């Protein structure tokens, strides 16, 4: 491949601050006319609470309504949250961002890049799609690339209308760029990968069973098979729907394993899954939808925080934050003086989240007692 790819797909570098890097993973906000106010409010509160060094947004960000101007205006209101707080944000795309044809990925990326907080890259005609690039993380006080974030555009749909996967072209880009970093520094540069659609190997890392039971799900393409957590593997979080991977595997996960520099691959797309599995030395992790729909179910949505320490970049820490664990009836009073929108949102999540927290907790407990298996692991 053309060596110019190495230069044209690198975002503005980040750097470790006080020896640490804090990433907020935001995904599947689906901001539209019905949820914009509450979703933006929750994200704003989360940014103020967490103060991340960078936010990574993995697609399905704005509902692609029939009005172009509305799409762009909502995109700008979303970006203004990060601009106001001086938080760098790296974005890529999901299957819904441009599927209506009202806007293209390139137009959306140009809109995001109107804001100086955006470190996102439109790689032009180097590769198909838009939003495949890397974000180098520099060591404290030097220009050495100490860590790396791979951002992939995982596409939308294949020729048969099934979900897409990261293409062979992008896999080769990753392999070449990974090798270039290793050659430059004489060692592998550890990294994390982010994209919208989960890899097919997520099913290989689960346990295939013959029958449907609680917290067991049909395969997305093989409906005769059912899947659930495999207790023999290292699992994280909760699995609440089948992983919606692409139909055709172009070898991305195999490339990550082969190169040995990627600790984990983080995805969205599956709104209720906050699960992860370690497979062949790489964590396959899905994060919750970061939105609120003013219903009980969506009170369990939220975001993920990932932390890396400069002294040992071969490991990372991750935690999931759910709306209903932040906004509870007992702490509503602290939001009364933060404005009408904040209080209205906090109150809605707190009250409706009571039911959802009860159902989640009791469901996990019942299966643990009567099913003799764990369906919830540490996030």
C-alpha positions as CSV (number, residue, x, y, z in Angstrom):
1,X,0.0,0.0,0.0
2,X,1.0,3.6,-0.5
3,X,3.2,4.8,2.4
4,X,1.4,8.1,2.3
5,X,-1.4,6.4,4.2
6,X,0.8,6.6,7.3
7,X,0.7,10.4,7.2
8,X,-2.8,11.1,5.9
9,X,-4.7,9.1,8.5
10,X,-3.2,10.3,11.7
11,X,-5.3,12.7,13.9
12,X,-3.9,15.4,16.0
13,X,-1.9,13.6,18.8
14,X,-3.1,13.5,22.4
15,X,-0.7,13.2,25.3
16,X,-0.8,11.6,28.7
17,X,-1.7,14.0,31.5
18,X,-0.1,13.3,34.9
19,X,0.7,9.9,33.6
20,X,-2.9,9.0,32.7
21,X,-5.3,8.9,29.7
22,X,-9.0,8.9,30.4
23,X,-11.3,8.0,27.5
24,X,-15.1,8.3,27.4
25,X,-16.8,6.0,24.9
26,X,-20.0,7.5,23.6
27,X,-22.1,5.6,21.1
28,X,-25.6,5.3,19.5
29,X,-26.9,8.6,20.8
30,X,-29.5,8.6,17.9
31,X,-30.3,12.3,18.6
32,X,-33.6,13.3,17.1
33,X,-36.7,15.3,17.7
34,X,-37.9,13.0,20.5
35,X,-34.9,12.7,22.7
36,X,-32.5,15.6,21.9
37,X,-33.0,17.7,25.0
38,X,-32.6,14.9,27.5
39,X,-29.8,13.1,25.7
40,X,-27.7,16.2,25.3
41,X,-28.4,17.1,29.0
42,X,-27.2,13.7,30.2
43,X,-24.1,13.8,28.0
44,X,-23.2,17.3,29.2
45,X,-23.6,16.2,32.8
46,X,-21.4,13.1,32.1
47,X,-18.7,15.3,30.6
48,X,-18.7,17.6,33.6
49,X,-18.6,14.6,36.0
50,X,-15.9,12.6,34.3
51,X,-13.7,15.3,32.6
52,X,-12.2,12.9,30.1
53,X,-9.0,13.6,28.2
54,X,-10.8,12.5,25.0
55,X,-14.2,11.3,23.9
56,X,-14.5,8.6,21.2
57,X,-17.9,8.6,19.4
58,X,-18.6,5.4,17.5
59,X,-21.5,6.3,15.2
60,X,-25.3,6.4,14.9
61,X,-25.0,9.9,16.4
62,X,-27.7,11.9,14.8
63,X,-31.0,10.4,13.5
64,X,-30.9,10.9,9.8
65,X,-34.2,12.7,9.5
66,X,-35.6,14.0,6.2
67,X,-34.4,17.5,6.8
68,X,-30.7,18.2,6.1
69,X,-30.6,21.4,8.0
70,X,-32.0,19.6,11.1
71,X,-29.3,16.9,10.9
72,X,-26.5,19.5,10.7
73,X,-28.0,21.7,13.4
74,X,-28.3,18.7,15.8
75,X,-24.7,17.7,14.9
76,X,-23.5,21.2,15.8
77,X,-25.4,21.2,19.1
78,X,-23.9,17.8,19.9
79,X,-20.4,19.1,19.1
80,X,-20.8,22.3,21.1
81,X,-20.9,20.1,24.3
82,X,-17.3,19.2,23.7
83,X,-16.3,22.6,22.4
84,X,-17.6,24.4,25.5
85,X,-15.5,22.0,27.7
86,X,-12.4,21.9,25.5
87,X,-12.6,18.1,25.2
88,X,-11.0,16.6,22.1
89,X,-13.5,14.3,20.3
90,X,-12.8,11.5,17.7
91,X,-15.8,10.4,15.7
92,X,-16.6,7.7,13.2
93,X,-19.8,6.4,11.8
94,X,-22.4,3.7,12.2
95,X,-24.9,2.1,9.9
96,X,-27.6,4.7,10.5
97,X,-25.7,8.0,10.2
98,X,-26.1,8.3,6.4
99,X,-28.4,5.5,5.4
100,X,-31.3,7.8,4.6
101,X,-29.3,9.5,1.9
102,X,-30.1,12.9,3.3
103,X,-26.5,13.5,4.2
104,X,-23.2,11.7,3.4
105,X,-20.5,10.6,5.9
106,X,-18.2,13.1,4.3
107,X,-20.7,15.9,4.8
108,X,-21.2,14.9,8.4
109,X,-17.5,14.8,9.0
110,X,-17.0,18.2,7.5
111,X,-19.7,19.5,9.9
112,X,-18.0,17.9,12.9
113,X,-14.7,19.3,11.8
114,X,-16.0,22.9,11.9
115,X,-15.3,22.6,15.6
116,X,-11.7,22.9,16.8
117,X,-12.3,20.2,19.5
118,X,-12.8,17.6,16.7
119,X,-9.6,15.5,16.0
120,X,-11.6,13.4,13.5
121,X,-10.1,12.6,10.1
122,X,-11.7,12.4,6.7
123,X,-9.1,10.2,4.9
124,X,-10.4,11.3,1.5
125,X,-10.0,8.8,-1.3
126,X,-7.3,6.7,0.4
127,X,-10.0,4.2,1.6
128,X,-13.7,3.6,1.1
129,X,-16.0,5.1,3.6
130,X,-15.0,7.9,6.0
131,X,-13.6,8.0,9.5
132,X,-10.8,5.4,9.5
133,X,-7.7,6.8,11.2
134,X,-5.6,6.6,14.3
135,X,-5.0,8.9,17.2
136,X,-1.4,8.8,18.6
137,X,-1.0,9.4,22.3
138,X,2.4,11.0,23.2
139,X,4.4,10.3,26.3
140,X,4.5,13.1,28.9
141,X,7.2,15.6,27.9
142,X,8.2,14.0,24.6
143,X,7.1,13.3,21.0
144,X,7.3,9.5,21.5
145,X,4.1,7.7,20.6
146,X,3.4,5.9,23.8
147,X,-0.1,4.6,23.0
148,X,-2.5,4.6,20.1
149,X,-6.2,4.7,19.3
150,X,-7.4,3.0,16.1
151,X,-10.7,4.4,14.8
152,X,-12.4,2.3,12.2
153,X,-15.4,3.1,9.9
154,X,-17.1,-0.3,10.0
155,X,-19.4,0.6,7.2
156,X,-23.2,0.1,7.1
157,X,-24.6,-2.7,4.9
158,X,-23.2,-5.2,2.5
159,X,-24.6,-5.9,-1.0
160,X,-27.2,-8.3,0.5
161,X,-28.4,-5.7,3.0
162,X,-26.8,-7.4,6.0
163,X,-24.5,-5.5,8.4
164,X,-21.0,-4.7,7.1
165,X,-17.6,-5.3,8.6
166,X,-14.3,-3.4,8.4
167,X,-13.1,-4.1,4.8
168,X,-10.0,-5.8,3.7
169,X,-8.6,-2.5,2.5
170,X,-8.9,-1.0,6.1
171,X,-7.4,-4.2,7.6
172,X,-4.4,-3.8,5.4
173,X,-4.1,-0.2,6.4
174,X,-4.1,-1.1,10.0
175,X,-1.5,-3.8,9.5
176,X,0.8,-1.5,7.6
177,X,0.5,1.3,10.0
178,X,0.9,-0.9,13.0
179,X,4.2,-2.3,11.5
180,X,5.4,1.2,10.8
181,X,5.0,2.2,14.4
182,X,6.8,-0.9,15.6
183,X,9.6,-0.1,13.2
184,X,9.8,3.5,14.3
185,X,10.1,2.7,18.0
186,X,11.6,-0.7,18.0
187,X,8.7,-2.2,19.9
188,X,4.9,-2.6,19.6
189,X,2.9,0.4,20.5
190,X,0.0,-0.8,22.6
191,X,-3.5,0.4,21.5
192,X,-7.2,0.2,21.7
193,X,-9.6,0.0,18.7
194,X,-13.0,1.7,18.3
195,X,-15.8,1.2,15.7
196,X,-19.5,0.8,15.4
197,X,-20.2,-2.8,14.4
198,X,-18.9,-5.6,16.5
199,X,-16.6,-8.3,15.0
200,X,-18.0,-11.8,14.1
201,X,-15.6,-13.4,16.5
202,X,-17.8,-12.3,19.4
203,X,-19.8,-15.5,18.7
204,X,-16.7,-17.6,18.9
205,X,-16.0,-16.2,22.3
206,X,-19.5,-17.1,23.6
207,X,-20.9,-20.6,24.4
208,X,-23.1,-22.2,21.8
209,X,-26.1,-24.1,23.2
210,X,-29.1,-25.9,21.7
211,X,-31.9,-24.3,23.6
212,X,-33.2,-20.8,24.5
213,X,-33.0,-20.0,28.2
214,X,-32.9,-16.7,30.1
215,X,-30.1,-14.5,28.9
216,X,-29.4,-16.8,25.9
217,X,-29.8,-15.4,22.4
218,X,-30.3,-16.6,18.9
219,X,-27.3,-16.0,16.5
220,X,-28.0,-13.2,14.2
221,X,-27.4,-15.2,11.0
222,X,-27.6,-18.8,12.4
223,X,-31.0,-18.9,14.0
224,X,-30.8,-22.6,15.0
225,X,-27.9,-21.7,17.4
226,X,-28.2,-20.0,20.7
227,X,-25.4,-18.2,22.6
228,X,-24.7,-17.1,26.1
229,X,-21.6,-16.3,28.3
230,X,-19.1,-19.1,28.4
231,X,-18.1,-19.5,32.1
232,X,-14.7,-20.9,31.0
233,X,-13.7,-17.5,29.5
234,X,-13.0,-14.1,31.1
235,X,-16.3,-12.2,30.7
236,X,-17.3,-8.7,31.5
237,X,-20.7,-7.0,32.1
238,X,-24.0,-8.1,30.8
239,X,-25.2,-9.7,27.5
240,X,-28.8,-8.7,26.7
241,X,-29.2,-9.2,22.9
242,X,-27.3,-11.1,20.2
243,X,-24.2,-9.4,18.9
244,X,-25.1,-7.8,15.6
245,X,-21.9,-8.3,13.7
246,X,-21.3,-8.1,9.9
247,X,-22.1,-11.1,7.7
248,X,-18.8,-11.3,5.9
249,X,-15.6,-11.5,7.9
250,X,-12.7,-9.6,6.3
251,X,-10.1,-10.7,8.8
252,X,-9.9,-7.6,11.0
253,X,-9.9,-9.5,14.3
254,X,-7.3,-12.0,13.1
255,X,-5.1,-9.0,12.1
256,X,-5.4,-7.6,15.6
257,X,-4.4,-10.9,17.1
258,X,-1.5,-11.3,14.6
259,X,-0.1,-7.9,15.2
260,X,-0.4,-8.2,19.0
261,X,-0.6,-4.5,19.8
262,X,-4.3,-4.1,20.4
263,X,-5.6,-4.7,23.9
264,X,-9.3,-4.5,23.1
265,X,-11.8,-3.5,20.4
266,X,-14.7,-1.4,21.6
267,X,-18.0,-1.2,19.7
268,X,-21.6,0.1,19.9
269,X,-24.5,-0.8,17.6
270,X,-26.1,-3.3,20.1
271,X,-27.8,-0.8,22.4
272,X,-28.4,-2.9,25.5
273,X,-25.2,-4.9,25.6
274,X,-22.5,-3.8,28.0
275,X,-20.5,-6.9,27.7
276,X,-17.0,-8.0,26.9
277,X,-15.1,-11.3,26.4
278,X,-11.4,-12.0,26.2
279,X,-10.7,-14.0,23.1
280,X,-7.2,-14.9,21.8
281,X,-5.7,-12.3,24.0
282,X,-7.9,-9.4,22.8
283,X,-11.0,-8.0,24.6
284,X,-14.1,-7.8,22.5
285,X,-16.2,-5.1,24.2
286,X,-19.6,-3.5,23.5
287,X,-20.7,-0.3,25.2
288,X,-24.3,0.8,25.9
289,X,-26.2,3.3,23.9
290,X,-25.5,6.8,25.2
291,X,-29.0,8.3,25.0
292,X,-32.3,8.5,26.8
293,X,-35.7,7.9,25.3
294,X,-37.9,9.0,28.3
295,X,-38.8,5.4,29.1
296,X,-37.9,2.9,31.8
297,X,-35.8,0.7,29.6
298,X,-33.4,3.4,28.5
299,X,-32.6,4.4,32.0
300,X,-30.0,1.5,31.9
301,X,-28.2,3.1,29.0
302,X,-25.1,5.1,29.6
303,X,-21.4,5.3,28.6
304,X,-18.0,3.6,29.2
305,X,-14.9,5.0,30.8
306,X,-11.5,3.6,29.8
307,X,-8.3,4.5,31.6
308,X,-4.7,3.8,30.6
309,X,-1.6,4.6,32.7
310,X,1.6,5.7,31.0
311,X,3.8,3.6,33.3
312,X,2.3,0.4,31.9
313,X,0.4,0.7,28.6
314,X,0.0,-3.0,28.3
315,X,-3.1,-2.9,30.5
316,X,-6.2,-0.7,30.9
317,X,-9.2,-0.3,33.2
318,X,-12.8,0.0,32.1
319,X,-16.1,0.7,33.8
320,X,-19.6,1.2,32.6
321,X,-21.8,4.0,33.9
322,X,-25.6,3.6,33.7
323,X,-28.0,6.5,33.9
324,X,-30.1,4.8,36.6
325,X,-27.0,4.3,38.9
326,X,-26.2,8.1,38.7
327,X,-29.7,9.6,39.1
328,X,-31.5,8.1,42.0
329,X,-34.5,9.3,44.0
330,X,-32.4,9.8,47.1
331,X,-30.0,12.3,45.4
332,X,-32.6,14.3,43.3
333,X,-32.3,17.3,45.6
334,X,-28.7,18.1,44.3
335,X,-30.1,18.7,40.8
336,X,-32.8,21.2,41.8
337,X,-30.5,24.2,41.4
338,X,-28.9,23.1,38.1
339,X,-31.7,24.3,35.9
340,X,-35.1,23.1,34.8
341,X,-33.8,20.8,32.1
342,X,-31.3,19.1,34.3
343,X,-33.8,18.5,37.1
344,X,-36.5,17.3,34.8
345,X,-34.1,14.8,33.2
346,X,-32.7,13.6,36.5
347,X,-36.2,13.2,37.9
348,X,-37.3,11.2,34.9
349,X,-34.3,8.9,35.0
350,X,-34.5,8.4,38.8
351,X,-38.2,7.5,39.0
352,X,-38.4,5.4,35.9
353,X,-35.0,3.8,36.7
354,X,-36.4,2.4,40.0
355,X,-38.4,-0.2,38.0
356,X,-35.6,-0.9,35.6
357,X,-33.0,-1.4,38.4
358,X,-35.4,-3.8,40.2
359,X,-36.1,-5.9,37.0
360,X,-32.4,-6.1,36.1
361,X,-31.3,-7.1,39.6
362,X,-34.1,-9.6,40.2
363,X,-33.6,-11.2,36.8
364,X,-29.9,-11.7,37.3
365,X,-30.5,-13.1,40.8
366,X,-33.2,-15.6,39.7
367,X,-31.1,-17.0,36.9
368,X,-28.1,-17.3,39.4
369,X,-30.3,-19.2,41.9
370,X,-32.4,-21.4,39.6
371,X,-30.2,-21.5,36.5
372,X,-27.0,-22.1,38.5
373,X,-25.0,-19.7,36.2
374,X,-23.8,-16.1,36.2
375,X,-25.4,-13.7,33.7
376,X,-23.8,-10.6,35.1
377,X,-20.0,-10.1,35.5
378,X,-18.0,-7.2,36.7
379,X,-18.1,-4.4,34.2
